[in-house]
Amino acid sequence: MKLNPRRAALVLLFLGSSVFSQWAVGNNKDKHNSGAAGMEDRKRAVHALNRLTFGPGPGDPERVMALGVDRWIQQQLHPEKIDDTALETRLAAYLSLRMNTRELVENFPPEPLIKAIAEGKQSLPSDRVRRAIYEAQLERYEEKLERKQEAQANDRDFKTDSGGMNKAESKQDRMIADEKLQPLLTMSPDRRFQAVLAMPPDEQRDVARQVKPEADELLAGMTPRQRETLQALRNPQQVVADELLEAKLLRAVYSERQLQEVMTDFWFNHFNVFIGKGADHYFLTSYERDVIRPHAFGKFEDLLVATAQSPAMLFYLDNWLSVGPNSDFANGIYTRRKFRQTNRPPRQAGAKRGGLNENYGRELMELHTLGVNGGYGQKDVTEVARVFTGWTLKEPRQGGGFIFDERKHDPGDKTVLGHRIKPGGEREGWQVLHILAHQPATAKFICTKLAVRFVSDDPPPDLVNRMATTFLRKDGDIREVLKTMLDSPEFWADEEYRAKVKTPLEFVASSLRATGADVNDPMPIVRRLQDMGMPLYGAQPPTGYSMKSDAWVNSSALLARMNFALTLAAGKLKGTLVDRGRLFGPEIPPDPEQALAVLEKSLLAQDVSKQTHDVIAARLQDPDISQRKYDDPARPPNVGVIEGLLLGSPEFQRR
């Protein structure tokens, strides 16, 4: 948001005040008008909502109190019993979310598939709609090849950006495309769609890559498949990624199964996969839907096996390329057999056949199970890597799934953490995963991470030990571990109330939930998360994003959050509507101090420090807030500024 000078001065005053000394130092006990002493019922409800959801919405504390905090928690621990049709209605237009990986590749072809068609190795689909997407990408691919050949002929660098055109050419093309677009906008949605399909591929792409407001008008009234098709004419891979990103944000904001979404986010971060790595653009939809979410409350070993066999993880950590040094494949036995069967010559000595890849073996023990100091050594890493040779993928760039390839598996005994692993092919991997899932070090590591997410950046050792005991006694039952944590006095300790700093995702989602915002276009918000340093599915290292305060507390983060809060509250966040009636009822109070009191209660359950209250109250007569500059005593105050400052306050930043 570009702040005007008066508002910029207000923000700087607020950020520079002593209020923000509270931002990262834990809970401030001096609450303005809170009257809270200990975890009384309302405070318990707010605390549960802050820790077990992406933040309370208007009226949520009252609903939880009416149901009973303990009963509400039990409901959240059993998401299958919670009706979530309102969210499903919002997600209905995202057809890619219900496709398997091979269907995603077929409907939204990546460049390797287009290249294979260009080289005559595969044919175009017969379906007219899908064929249009393929033809548009073939046109794009051939243009890129031509530019590359021209660049090489002229002995200059080749850049793969869209078009390779100069500014004059680009402007001219936009004008031509605009001329083609205008007649389409007068047609009915179905005729408009058919007219685009009837265009040559280059014209289709020109129309599809028009600026966003015009593209929105072009897509208005179309069915989900028609919208996806026109979007895919420009970049099919981006359609898959965008729908996944937008759906994650919508789930965080609107799902009634809030604890399941929090746990899905937790486990995805624990078993992190980076969306920017090649085929994982296509694998992540199934990874979150079929691997992470269904196991969020189940047995840890089941989740561990599911991630180990998931194409997303196999591709991300390169285990699909790992070949046992003593395997048939490595020793050329496979190629000699193939020669006898096909009469093709075997590979020459020294030809690349792959090798042992230790990435997955190392991260499996260091990040997924035992932890850095979990009692393993380099020898264990190598032995685990040998165990998982042969765990690979069939045609990953075409959406193929997990297979076990005996030819690439390293034969012989292995020893992992003192356990002898007898030769058994794929079963060796299951045995190692079982051993790791039941180690005391794994129980402590997993329970520490859960306690960091839900209780404290530095969780009490006694709590972690009790959770770890439950983990081992209940065979890694995640729901039972959470119950132990939620039944503990440490979780409900008064000093933990609003003591954890929100991540950017938690802050953005909680802001949208607190204001009752209606998000019609999630993409502008997704981009704001990139600006805040937390792009969805965008953590490149396998460690994922930090859940601790120190990773997110800095001056640029404060400014980015404050700008987002003011933009949202002012109703200037594109594609998002804020209904003041959900916070104020039918009428906004004419007095700024009354408006502040209402917002402190609705947004923060009156958990506002005296410092925060005084800083905002001192600015209520500012013309940008009071609106008195209009000389109309009946004109209500600009509650958007008050709301934005409260959303940007230290109290709202913490959960």
Order of alpha helices (4+ residues) and beta strands (2+ residues): alpha-beta-alpha-alpha-alpha-alpha-alpha-alpha-alpha-alpha-alpha-alpha-alpha-alpha-alpha-alpha-alpha-alpha-alpha-alpha-alpha-alpha-beta-beta-beta-beta-alpha-alpha-alpha-alpha-alpha-beta-alpha-alpha-beta-alpha-alpha-beta-alpha-alpha-alpha-alpha
